[in-house]
Amino acid sequence: MKAVIYEKYGTPDVLEIRNILKPIPKDNEVLVKIYSTTVSAGDWRLRKADPFVARLFNGLFKPKKVKILGFELAGIIEEVGRKVTNFKIEDSVFASCGLKFGAYAEYKCLPQDDLIAIKPSNMTFDEAATVPIGGLTALGFLKKAGVTNGQNILIYGASGSVGTFAVQLGKYFGANVTAVCSTANVNLIKSLGADNVLDYTREDFTKQETRFDIIFDAVGKTSKSACKNLLKPNGRYVSVKGSPDKNPNDLEFLKRVIESGKLKTVIDKRYKLEQIREAHNYVETHHKKGNVVVKIVENQ
């Protein structure tokens, strides 16, 4: 099978397409033929070893644990292990690969009890592939902050993958959502249902008079100290620099919300597998809106 391999840290030029052995599923695993994956911040940061602590996870001098990036995927199950009961051959699925990565390939084996679920019926493979990382991260942090109906919440960095999902999930839970983004993304974020949109290039969002029950930094570029005057006395500040709440049923929950029509994805650009370097270059500019998709199977 084709896969994108990297054997040293650095620029997107370290990514190379090679032919490697197709994996064989273990007894409790499914083999997914990957149709679509994405380029996330987790991918380019691990490729670049930025921050440096990434080397402690993946090898001090060169990648050892993860040599095939790709954090999330959507595709069709081609084989199942003999103990698999949750899925069958030809099921359309979407999944998070977790810290094993591996979605920059034509095939990936995943344990049946990992973060894998039947693909939402109203999403394409491209769309579904964007949900497991951004959607689960947004949901996990909002749950950690205790989001409930009627709250005032602020989403900083609303135009990224996590932010676009967080805005919509905030509305789903009944909150009044204020979103912070740049001028170019104001209309997009309004279209996702935000009640108020602040353009950080024109005003300092920390100077407003509104007080919030929750402030969620969806990009890790602000701080609790910078936002403390915006929080209500018992308000919560959460950031993607922390750890979200996790629940094995969260992907199924997102599937139901998507199929109810209350959650959609934003896709900025699509690339072929052969354009993986170009895709990484673009995502590393920090200018993407929502998600960037890599199509493994072009004619879906």
C-alpha positions in Angstrom: 0.0 0.0 0.0 1.0 3.6 -0.4 1.8 5.6 2.8 3.4 8.9 3.7 6.6 8.2 5.8 8.9 10.6 7.6 12.2 9.5 9.1 13.5 12.8 10.3 12.0 16.0 11.8 11.7 19.1 9.7 9.8 20.9 7.0 7.1 19.3 4.9 9.9 18.1 2.6 10.7 15.2 5.0 7.3 13.6 4.0 7.8 10.9 1.4 5.3 8.6 -0.3 6.5 4.9 -0.2 5.1 1.5 -0.8 4.9 -0.6 2.4 3.2 -3.8 3.5 -0.5 -3.6 4.0 -1.4 -4.3 7.6 -3.3 -7.4 8.8 -6.0 -6.9 11.5 -5.6 -8.7 14.8 -8.4 -10.6 16.3 -10.1 -7.5 17.8 -9.2 -5.1 15.0 -10.8 -3.9 11.8 -8.9 -3.0 8.6 -10.1 0.3 7.2 -9.6 1.2 3.6 -9.0 5.0 4.1 -10.9 7.3 1.8 -10.1 10.6 3.5 -7.9 12.0 6.3 -6.8 15.5 7.4 -3.9 17.7 8.2 -4.2 18.9 11.8 -2.0 20.9 14.1 -1.0 17.6 15.8 0.3 16.3 12.5 2.6 19.2 11.6 3.8 19.7 15.1 4.9 16.1 15.4 6.5 16.3 12.0 8.4 19.4 13.0 9.0 18.3 16.7 7.4 21.7 17.7 7.3 22.0 20.7 10.5 20.2 21.6 8.7 17.9 24.0 7.3 16.1 21.0 10.8 14.5 20.8 10.3 12.9 24.2 7.2 11.2 22.8 8.4 10.2 19.4 12.2 10.0 19.6 14.9 12.5 20.6 16.8 12.6 17.4 14.4 11.1 14.8 10.9 9.7 14.7 10.7 6.2 16.2 7.3 5.6 17.6 5.3 7.3 14.8 6.5 7.3 11.2 3.2 7.6 9.5 1.2 10.7 10.5 -2.6 11.3 10.1 -4.7 11.8 13.2 -8.2 11.0 11.9 -9.8 9.2 9.0 -13.0 8.1 7.3 -13.3 5.0 5.1 -14.8 1.5 4.6 -14.0 -1.6 6.6 -12.4 -4.2 4.3 -11.5 -6.9 6.8 -12.5 -7.8 10.4 -10.6 -9.8 13.0 -12.3 -13.0 14.2 -13.4 -11.5 17.6 -14.9 -8.3 16.1 -18.6 -7.9 16.8 -19.1 -4.2 16.6 -18.5 -3.8 12.8 -18.8 -5.8 9.6 -17.1 -5.7 6.2 -18.3 -2.8 4.1 -19.3 -0.6 7.0 -18.5 3.1 6.4 -16.7 4.5 9.5 -14.9 7.5 10.9 -12.3 7.3 13.6 -9.6 9.0 15.6 -6.2 7.2 15.4 -5.2 8.6 18.7 -1.5 9.0 19.4 -0.6 6.1 17.2 -1.5 8.3 14.2 -1.2 6.3 10.9 -4.0 7.7 8.6 -1.6 9.0 5.9 -1.9 5.6 4.2 -4.3 3.5 2.1 -5.1 1.2 5.0 -5.1 1.3 8.8 -5.9 -1.3 11.5 -7.9 -0.1 14.5 -9.2 -1.9 17.6 -13.0 -2.2 17.4 -13.3 -0.5 20.9 -11.2 2.5 19.9 -12.7 5.9 18.9 -14.4 4.5 15.8 -18.0 4.7 14.8 -20.3 4.3 11.8 -20.0 7.4 9.5 -22.9 9.9 9.8 -25.3 9.1 7.0 -25.5 12.8 5.9 -21.8 13.3 5.6 -19.3 12.5 2.8 -16.1 10.7 3.7 -14.3 14.0 3.3 -16.6 15.7 5.8 -16.6 12.8 8.3 -12.8 12.6 8.4 -12.7 16.1 9.9 -14.9 15.3 12.9 -13.0 13.0 15.3 -10.2 15.4 16.3 -11.8 18.8 16.1 -15.2 17.6 17.2 -14.1 15.4 20.0 -11.7 18.1 21.3 -14.4 20.8 21.3 -16.9 18.5 22.9 -14.5 17.4 25.6 -13.5 20.9 26.7 -17.0 22.2 26.7 -18.1 19.2 28.9 -15.1 19.8 31.1 -16.2 23.4 31.6 -19.7 22.3 32.5 -21.6 23.9 29.6 -25.3 24.1 30.2 -28.4 25.8 28.7 -28.5 29.6 29.2 -24.9 30.2 29.9 -22.7 32.9 28.2 -19.7 31.4 26.7 -16.8 32.8 24.7 -14.9 30.9 22.0 -11.5 32.3 21.2 -10.0 31.1 17.9 -13.4 30.3 16.5 -12.4 29.8 12.9 -10.2 26.7 13.3 -11.3 23.1 13.4 -11.9 23.0 17.1 -13.4 26.5 17.2 -15.9 25.9 14.4 -17.2 22.8 16.1 -17.2 24.5 19.5 -19.4 27.4 18.3 -22.0 24.9 17.0 -21.8 22.6 20.0 -22.2 25.6 22.3 -25.4 26.5 20.6 -26.5 22.9 20.7 -26.2 22.9 24.4 -28.3 26.1 24.6 -25.6 28.6 25.4 -25.3 32.2 24.2 -22.1 32.1 22.1 -19.7 34.9 21.6 -16.9 34.0 19.1 -13.6 35.7 18.5 -11.9 35.6 15.1 -10.3 37.7 12.3 -12.1 39.9 9.8 -11.9 37.3 7.0 -13.8 34.8 9.1 -16.6 36.9 10.7 -19.3 35.9 8.2 -18.3 32.2 8.4 -18.7 32.2 12.1 -22.0 34.0 12.0 -23.2 31.4 9.6 -22.4 28.7 12.2 -24.8 30.3 14.6 -22.7 32.5 16.9 -24.8 35.1 18.7 -22.0 37.7 18.7 -18.7 37.8 16.7 -15.8 39.9 17.8 -13.1 40.8 15.3 -9.8 40.7 17.2 -8.1 42.8 14.5 -10.4 45.7 15.3 -11.1 45.4 19.0 -9.6 44.0 22.1 -12.0 41.3 23.1 -10.8 41.4 26.7 -12.1 45.0 27.1 -15.8 44.2 26.6 -18.3 44.5 29.5 -20.0 41.1 29.1 -19.0 38.5 31.7 -18.9 34.8 30.8 -19.6 31.5 32.5 -17.1 29.8 30.2 -14.1 31.0 28.1 -12.7 28.4 25.8 -9.4 29.1 24.1 -9.7 26.8 21.0 -6.2 27.6 19.7 -4.0 28.0 22.8 -3.0 31.5 22.1 -4.4 33.4 25.1 -4.3 32.8 28.8 -6.5 32.7 31.9 -4.8 35.7 33.3 -5.5 37.7 30.2 -9.2 36.7 30.4 -9.8 36.7 34.1 -11.7 40.0 34.1 -14.2 38.5 31.6 -15.1 35.6 33.8 -18.0 35.5 36.2 -17.1 34.8 39.8 -17.6 31.0 39.3 -16.7 31.1 35.6 -14.4 28.5 34.0 -11.5 29.0 31.7 -10.4 26.0 29.5 -7.7 25.8 26.8 -6.6 23.3 24.2 -3.3 23.4 26.0 -5.0 21.3 28.8 -6.7 17.9 28.7 -10.4 17.5 27.7 -12.9 15.2 29.3 -13.0 11.9 27.4 -15.8 9.5 27.0 -15.8 6.5 24.6 -19.3 7.3 23.5 -18.5 10.8 22.5 -18.0 9.9 18.8 -21.4 8.3 18.7 -22.9 11.4 20.4 -21.3 13.6 17.6 -22.8 11.3 15.0 -26.3 11.7 16.4 -25.9 15.5 16.6 -24.6 15.6 13.0 -27.5 13.4 11.7 -30.0 15.7 13.5 -28.7 18.6 11.4 -27.2 20.5 14.3 -23.6 20.1 13.5 -21.6 20.5 10.3 -18.0 20.7 9.3 -16.1 23.5 7.6 -13.6 22.4 4.9 -11.2 25.0 3.7 -9.1 23.0 1.1 -8.8 19.5 -0.3 -5.5 17.9 -1.4 -4.5 14.6 -3.0 -2.2 12.3 -1.1 0.6 13.3 -3.6 0.1 16.9 -2.4 0.7 16.1 1.3 3.7 18.5 1.5 1.6 21.3 0.1 -1.2 20.6 2.5 1.2 20.7 5.5 2.7 23.9 4.2 -0.7 25.5 4.1 -1.9 24.3 7.5 1.3 25.5 9.1 0.5 29.1 8.0 -2.2 29.1 10.7 -4.6 30.6 8.2 -6.9 27.6 7.5 -10.6 27.9 8.1 -12.0 24.9 9.8 -10.3 21.8 8.2 -8.0 20.7 5.5 -8.7 17.3 3.9 -6.4 14.9 2.2 -8.2 12.6 -0.2 -6.7 9.1 -0.3 -9.4 7.8 -2.7 -10.3 10.5 -5.2 -13.4 9.1 -6.8 -15.7 8.7 -3.8 
